[in-house]
Amino acid sequence: MQLAVFALFALLSLVSAVVVVAHKNAVYSTMSLVVVLVSSAALFVLLGAPFIATLQVLVYAGAIVVLFLFVIMLLNLGRENATGEAEAPRGSGQKWGTILGAGVFAGTLLALIWRTYGSDSLEPLQAEAVATKPLATLLFSNYILAFEVIGLLLLVAVVAASVVARRVGSAGEAEAEKEG
């Protein structure tokens, strides 16, 4: 039964990840990213790490992806051209950057597989590795500054998105007043 649940969520995660990269509409890509994050949270539960799964859903799917959707909706990135297709900026370096990124990803994946299955010394997951109390103690003692800086950066990102959206909206309103 556990293998079937793993296969279901792994397949759902892979298909949704392909949709994130391949879909032309930014809103659909972001919603597919939510599915990827929830599926990976289910995989964390299967690994015996429910705290990490909860953080995955609350922090990433619940906060960061909502911030992405907020920015996409404010900036109206889903504009369509005359043929009804979403406009996407295309550059000549985009193709080569994609090829380079895919090569780096493939190399990293091969190195990870080699290190994981190339050695015979695989150790089982220990209970101390997924305990909540040591993680919280470490987070709020040694890494409190980094934790607070990340919160500040998210706040700055929301304020910046609002300012950029307001400027874009006010420029469009000024052009509409000139025409009328």
N, C-alpha and C positions, 0 to 999 in steps of 0.2 A: 504494500500500500504506500509506504514511504517513497519508494522508487517511482511510483506512478505520479504522486504529487510533485516530486522533484522534476520529473520529465515535463509535466504540464506547465509548471511555473518557469522552467528553463526555456521551453519552447515559446511561451508567451513573452518572456523577456527578450528573446532573440528576435522574434517577429516585430515586436514593438520598437526595438532598437533600430531595425532596418527602416521602419516607417519614420522614425525620428530623423534619420539622415536623408531618406529618399523623398519625402513628401515636400511639395512646393509651398504649401500653406504653413506659415509659422505657427498658427494656432493649433492645427492638427498635430504638428510635430511636437509641440509642447505638451499637448494632452497625451500623446504617445509616450513622452518622457515620464509622465505620471505613472502610466502602466508599467514601464520598465522599473521605476523605483519601488512600486508596491510589490512587483514580482520578486525583485531582489530582496525585499524585506521578508517575503515568505521563505525565500531560500535561507536567509539568516536564521529564521525560526527553526528550519529543518537542521541547521548546523548546531543548534543549541545555544543561540545567542539572541534571546528575545529582547534584551535591552537595546542592542544595536538595531534590531528590526524596528523597534518603536521609534528610535531616533531617526532612522531612515524615513519612516513615514511622516513623522512630525516635522522634522527639520527640512528635509529635502522636498518631499512631495507636498507638505503642508505650507511651507514658507517660501522656499526659494523658487519653486515652480510657479507659485501664485504670483511672486514678484515678476517672474518672466512674463506671465500672462498679462499682468498689469502694464508692464512696459510695452508689450506688443499691442495691446488695445489702445494705450495712450498715443503711441506713435503711429498707429494705423498702418502697420507693416503689411497688412493683408490687402493693399490696394490692387485693383485689377486693371489691366489694360483694355483696349477696345475689343480684343478677341475673347476676353473673359478669363484669361490666364493670369496668374499672379506674376507681377514683375519681380525679377530677381536680378540684382547687379551682377554682371559677369565681367571678369577680367581675364587677360591672357595668362596671368600667373596662377589663376585658380586651378587650372587643370594640373599643372606641375606641383602645386602645393598639396593637392589632393593625393597625387601619386606618391609624393614624398611622405605625407602623413600615413598613408596606407602601408608603405614600406616599413616605417618606424614601428607602427602597430604590429605588423606581422613579425618583425624581428623580436620585439618585446614579448609577444605571445609565444614564439618558438623558444626563446630563452627561458621563459617561465615554465613551459611544459618540460623542457630539458632538465631544469633544476628540480622540478617536482617529481618526475617519474624516472629521472636518470639515477637518482640515489636510492639506496635500499633502506635508508634510515628514516622512514616516515613515523613520526610519533603521534599518538592519539591526542585529541584536544583535551586539555586539562581544565578543570572547573575554575581554577584561579584566573585563567585567561579570559573568561567571560563574566567574571563577578562584577557587580555594580559598585560596591563600596570602594575597592581600590581605584577603579576608574574615576569615580567622583572625587576622591581624595586627591588624586593626581591632577585632575582637571582644574579643581578650585584651589590648588596650592601652587604647583610648579608652573601651570599653563594659564593662570588667570589673566595675565596681561594679553596673551594672544587671543583668549576667549573674548575679552572685552573689545579688543581692536576689531575682530571680525564682526561683532555686533555693531560697532560704530561704522564700519565699511558698508554694511547692509543698509543702515540708516542713511548714509550719504548717497548710496545708489538710488534709494527711493526718492530722496529730495531732488537729486539730479535728474531723474526721469521725469518728475513733475515739472521742473523748470524747463527742460527741453521740450516737453509736450506743450507747455503753455506758450513758449516762443513760436513753435510751429503753428499752433492754433491761432495766435494773434497775427502772424504774418499772413495766414490764409484769409483771416477776416479783413485785414487791410486791403488785400487784393480784391476781395469781393466788393468792398465799399467803393474802390476805384472804378470797377466795372459798372456798378449800379448808379 
